[in-house]
């Protein structure tokens, strides 16, 4: 009998009384705790998740928090420095050729067949979504466990098991902006001169810039996630002109920087991530994750394992991944404004009114609280952008690593230095 973590918790008291063992995941590591060194960005490393998995499985997570580009660098140069990687799907084009990642065996992932079609088919409820950039479905499967290239059709070997993903847009301060914002081109509107910010992670920032360029009607890209040198030059030229005209207040690299810029009012419109908007709102400051008519720039990340992992540590990694998909973690992430890989198990761990607000775009029947209990939205509010289907169904492109990545980074640095 397989019980989810919350069911197991509910039954703990009764089981003790009856002196009947309650079985959960196949391997519980409490007797001899296994420590997994978890490499990822700080925003995806939660002390609550670490505490919960230690309670449920006896697995100890030792977080190694670094910035996005450093996750990739370590995967390529120091594969022995971690046991579990939480990385973006777009980074796989850099990591996989190193041969340092091992394909994950779908047969050992209990809910592999329940992972949302966003990853497996590039669809939301049967509807195809934007494929530009590194759409996860393009890099989801491997030909074999140790393959260094991606499979074009489904196989039993998976690159990463999704942890979180989202449809990103611009954050705005509606109390400080006195007009509607409906398009990506507003990021460079003279109305917000000196009050705009773009994120300084080249491979993501240039995608936001491309959304702005296309929205202005000046140019249409073949693939915003894989520009030619001429397209990179054109995009950077637009950014440098805007910078010299005084458009930007700042360039942020870190989640907390983006929160502070918006909460202080130093910026009124900027590249932003959903949990950062949530954090600003939790401080009592109005902040909106603004749906835009051109759609969203999406991203996704997932768990992978280095090929050096074996024995008890490898077993623990699979147990942790299976636990992660079983619902508690998914519900936790949904309450932060992210989306989880297996929707139905997350739903089981959320109150109906929470699910209705976060996933169905319905008005909140009760106050909506974050994972830490802080007030996110008062009763009656609706989620920016609406339902899962509306948001993920409106994806225009995905974060990516371009073939001309080295050139792009050099040009991006010219923009930041201009």
Steps between C-alpha positions, in 0.01 A plus 500: 500500500652829391406809698573863418690700766191681629302178527791345683508789747126470562532131565811522719303520825262221411783282377689543824195397699450193289875429500469436130781627276392754239699463182576800285771535239697184419816611679484706815848614593440601863710217651805597297432852371627576151615854424439627147705801391240706312642746245267776383403865533397635839146574381430127449657381826246496780570428866136388532543238227828384658331468839201312358701247300721433803185428705345281232801315359797575726684654203714803586528769232822698508432806289769650275348835395662669196381724214351349181817512289708349782265199519585427137873563551522258793304232315753518216822542703431347845256209460624343824404809705125419514259204520192671359475794263199731469563677173317673218405298194674755279831421676487140374641604163818602684505222760407187303796502256736479802373147567469585870125439534340160513160440342227436756321167465130573443417154642634617840287817495159391631305790351699542177184446295318772699749779422313782329491511119681837510819289526419181317306642202527880509125523562252631753172310493569381146587849370852558364688781672788722386810299411765768439812470712579187700149363545531213752348244262802551271747395771290267718609159369834328440586218260665308785610537860840645410404675176645842427224594257124542537247253362244637254230257619404377851733243659533352849798726582420850625741793528337676795187444708314833516506684830351838416403701195312817428387749242695821560397852418569852628436611856349845548410734787138592411487767772794683338403439137202711399403321178431146376801282410406246232814437295862396545599821317401696812827392662672757276221762505629853569216523758715285730839661432738437788249265664544183292722198564597190304664193646873462446511130417598521131317195365175608671533878475546486124175300469313775686664752268391296196141498628526882523646535147232278344223675696616836364439369148856574386607144430383136512753235602528156347558363851543741791683223686756440224587831335744559218792736564315771306195454722712514815660823374159650425363409845803628692494826299143563620606435862807724482295785352245463779774490764671813365161675501476428875226236482643258757525553875686173557590154372429225748652153521350378823141429606530720810639792299188492282278495810680798656488706179123459473414522869697827534340651189841554338356312204137492388536251213756222462585143411374298792433150631168395649622431857670841504164663425349289778773615740440868417127455559570322828665826614170679441625670183280487184673298228345331195639226278354659189354280223612638163337455163810346338505216754753371748867402507501165674768306685527165666746320720543150626702245695786312341771272635872481419616179337738444795203443737447137601388267778313642800540858384345425163214312669448799732495737203222297334311482832528876540381565142204264548418675828525838326240395241267348758321826584622679813783682320280569198236667718773699678632629166152576366441722802804703395356560155705231324356195325580139590576203276215271608190712543266239648720411799556870580123549489455230766719704735320831449169626631234524225490881530882516462494284189215707356700822552845389388414253225150582374520880508190527719442772761637400840224374728724564802822687567789345307809428709855424390682186616629691805153621595540858379197657332542497121151605388182596678178310433346605168830552315584314180841386381685722252464343157227258604507123493779251428348442157484874423855569616693195382277486191624850405873422501677671209856375558726323747827593667780370281869463429574622149742346253664845501503509881865611537448788259170592665656514848782723368247739345284494814801598708557791263145614575548475878832692471365763256 
